[in-house]
Amino acid sequence: MIYRLAADLVASLHFAFVLFVVLGGLLVLRWPRMAWLHLPAVLWGALIELRGWICPLTPLENRLRYESGMAGYEGGFVEHYLLPVLYPATLSRSVQIFLGLSVLVINACLYGSILMRRFRSTR
């Protein structure tokens, strides 16, 4: 029972991290110092997708699920949990690259907005 709870906690934290990577720039609009946490998270999230790596949280979650007597899953967290919600097809390399680039573009726009605000306020 404890392993299953731990696996669910890891999956929840993983999901929260993905949300932070994609939308954390909105928090930076309100709290600019959050950028010190958000920018490394964006770089890590984009690298995971662009390089086709598996996030270290995925094997941890799978191990915890295995220890609880449940089956783990193949592939990464995004492929297993997020893509079935967003896309009906399985994760392909081109979709991974699209996701990685989307993270970079979304956050470049948010940070561009932040920089423009700062520039205007100093004038």
C-alpha positions in Angstrom: 0.0 0.0 0.0 2.8 2.4 0.9 4.6 1.8 -2.4 1.4 2.6 -4.4 0.9 5.8 -2.4 4.5 6.7 -3.1 4.1 5.9 -6.8 1.0 8.1 -6.9 2.8 10.9 -5.1 5.7 10.7 -7.6 3.3 10.8 -10.5 1.5 13.8 -9.0 4.8 15.7 -8.4 5.8 14.8 -12.0 2.6 16.2 -13.3 3.0 19.4 -11.2 6.6 19.8 -12.5 5.4 19.5 -16.1 2.7 22.2 -15.5 5.4 24.4 -13.9 7.7 23.9 -16.9 4.9 24.9 -19.4 3.1 27.6 -17.4 5.5 28.7 -14.7 6.3 31.8 -16.7 2.9 33.1 -15.5 4.1 32.8 -12.0 7.2 34.8 -13.0 5.0 37.6 -14.2 3.7 37.9 -10.6 6.9 36.9 -8.7 10.0 37.8 -10.9 12.4 35.9 -8.6 10.6 32.7 -9.4 12.6 32.8 -12.7 15.6 31.4 -10.8 13.6 28.2 -10.4 11.6 28.3 -13.5 14.3 28.8 -16.2 16.3 25.7 -15.1 13.1 23.7 -15.1 12.3 24.9 -18.6 15.7 23.9 -19.8 15.5 20.5 -18.2 12.0 19.9 -19.6 12.9 20.9 -23.1 16.1 18.8 -23.0 14.2 15.8 -21.9 11.8 16.1 -24.8 14.3 17.3 -27.5 16.9 14.6 -26.6 14.3 11.8 -26.2 15.5 11.1 -22.7 13.4 9.6 -19.9 13.0 11.8 -16.8 14.5 10.1 -13.7 11.1 10.3 -12.0 9.6 7.8 -14.5 11.8 4.8 -13.5 11.3 5.7 -9.9 7.5 5.7 -10.3 7.7 2.4 -12.2 9.9 0.8 -9.5 7.4 1.9 -6.8 4.5 0.5 -8.8 6.4 -2.8 -9.3 7.1 -3.0 -5.6 3.4 -2.5 -4.9 2.5 -5.4 -7.1 1.3 -3.2 -10.0 2.6 -3.2 -13.5 4.9 -0.3 -14.5 4.7 1.2 -18.0 7.1 1.7 -20.9 8.2 5.0 -22.3 8.1 8.3 -20.4 5.7 10.1 -18.2 4.5 12.4 -21.0 3.8 9.4 -23.2 2.0 7.5 -20.6 -0.1 10.2 -18.8 -0.2 13.3 -20.8 -0.3 12.3 -24.4 -3.4 10.1 -24.1 -5.2 13.2 -22.8 -3.8 15.5 -25.5 -3.3 13.2 -28.5 -5.0 10.0 -29.5 -1.9 8.5 -31.1 1.2 7.3 -29.4 4.3 9.4 -28.8 6.5 9.7 -31.8 9.9 11.4 -32.0 8.4 14.3 -34.0 5.8 14.8 -31.3 8.5 14.9 -28.7 10.4 17.5 -30.6 7.2 19.5 -31.1 6.6 19.4 -27.3 10.1 20.4 -26.5 10.0 23.3 -28.9 6.5 24.3 -27.7 7.9 24.6 -24.1 10.7 26.9 -25.4 8.4 29.1 -27.5 5.7 29.5 -24.8 8.3 30.5 -22.2 10.2 32.7 -24.6 6.9 34.6 -25.2 6.3 34.9 -21.5 9.8 36.0 -20.7 9.7 38.4 -23.6 6.6 40.0 -22.1 8.3 40.2 -18.7 11.4 41.9 -20.3 9.2 44.3 -22.2 7.4 45.3 -19.0 10.7 45.9 -17.2 12.0 47.9 -20.1 8.9 50.1 -20.2 8.9 50.7 -16.4 12.6 51.9 -16.5 11.9 54.4 -19.2 
